[in-house]
């Protein structure tokens, strides 16, 4: 079950990181068009299992994707985001009790469609099953980073698994 939770947690959204500055405030970002996913990373991942309120295990994790084949298409009127069927290899590093493990998992994510709205630097996307808010970092008019803070809690009060992480997806306009 631990492996399934890691995979589920790490595959929910694409995301990557940079410290570059935003484009000037007077320049408007146009999301409309096709964007290629060029980088995906998960950072600051923490997984905690509890039973009756006591921590039974805790680990940290990070990951990145290689061999990414995925695009995002933003349209306006209506505002719709369509993500292509994605394929990539997820390289996951997990540390528990001072011992690190690394594994590579070939992964696929099915095509999805969302409505979207950009409010300041927050990208809001939703469909029937997901309602997500991500910080949008603008590198240039042709490159953006979407940062998703994710917190998942599975189970009941007596036995629970909690996972949190930051997911970074870098998109480059095609």
N, C-alpha and C positions, 0 to 999 in steps of 0.2 A: 504494500500500500504506500510505503514511503516513496518508492520510485515513481509510482503513478501520480502522487501529489506533486513531486518535483516537476515531472514532465508537464502536468496540467498547468501548474503555476508558471512555468517558464515559457509555455507556448501560447498563452492567452493573447498577448499583444507583441508586436514588433517594436523595438526601440534602440540609440547610440549617443555618445557624449563628446562635447567639445567646449573649450573655454572661449571660443571666438565671440566677438561682440556683435550685437544686433546691428542691422542696417539702420541708417538714419531714420529718425521718427517721422520725417516728412515723406518718406517713401512708403507706399502702401504695398503690402505683400499680396500677391494674386495667387491663391491656391489652385485656381482652376487649371486643369490639365493633368497630364500623366507624370507621375513621379516614380522613380526606381528606388527601392530599398537598397542602400549601399552599405549600411552597417547596423548591427543590432547587438546591444549589450544589456545584461542584467547586472546591477550593482547593489551593494548593501542588502543582499538577501539574507533573511533570518527565518529559520523554521523552528518552531517550538511545539513539542507535544506535552500535554498535561493530562493527568488523571486525578480526578477529585481535587483540582486546584494545585496539585504538586507537579512541578516540571519533571518529566520522565526522560526527555532528551531535548537537546538544543544544538543546532548546527547553523553555520553560515554558508552562503553559496554565492557564486557569481557565474556568469556565462557570457559567451559571445557566439555569434553565428558565422559560419563560413559557407562558401558556395551558395549564396543567397540568390534565389530566383523569385522575385516578388515585385509587384507594382501596386501603387495606389492611384486611383483616378478620381479627382475631385471635379464635380460639375456644379453649375449654378443654374437656378431656375428649372427644377428645384435643386437645393443644395444636397447633393448626394455624393457619398464616398463609396467607391467599390474597390475592395482589395482583391487582387487576383489570388488564385490558388497558389500557395507559397510552398516552396521546397527549400530546405537548407540543412546543414549539419550543425546541431547545437553542441557546443563544447562547454561542459559544465564542470566547475570545480567546487567541491563540497568539503567543508572542514568540520569535524566533530571530535571533541576531546583531543585537540591538537594534531589529529591525523587527517591529511588531505587526500581526497580521491578525485580523479578526473576521468570523465567518460564522454564519449562522442555518441550522439544519438541522431540518426537520420530522421528528419521531421517533415511533416506536411501539415498545412493549415488550409482548410477549405475556403473557397471564395465567399466573401461576405459583403453585404451592402448596409450602409448606415445613412441616416440623415446627419448633417453636420452644421455647426455654427461656430464662428470665430468671434469671441468676445474678448477684446484686448489681446492678451497673449495666451488665452485659454481656448483650446480646441475641444468642443463638446461634440461627441458622436454618440448616436444611439440607434438601436434597432429593437426588435421584439425581445431579445435576450440580454442585451448589454446597454449600459448607460454609463459612458466613460467621460471623464474630464482630464485632459492632459495639458501640461505647460508646453507652449510652442516657443522654441528658441530659433530666431531667424539668423542664419549665418549670412545669407545673401538672398537676392530675389530668386535664385535657382537652387538653394540648399537650405533645408530646415531640419531641426531635430525635434522630435516629439518625446516628451518625458512623461511617463505614466508612473505615479506612485500607486502601488497595488498592495492591498491588504485583504487576505482571504482567511476565513475562519470556517473550518469544517468540523462536524461532530456535535456533541451535546455538552452540557456543563460537566458531566462526569468524565468524558474522554474527548479531548479537543486537539486539533492540529491548527496552528496559526502560522501563516506565511506572509511575510512582507518583503517588498523589494522595490527598487526603482528600475524601470525599463526605459532604455534610450533607443529610439529608432531614427536613423539619419536617412532623409529622402533627398534625392537630387532630381531636379526637373529634367524630363527627357525632351 
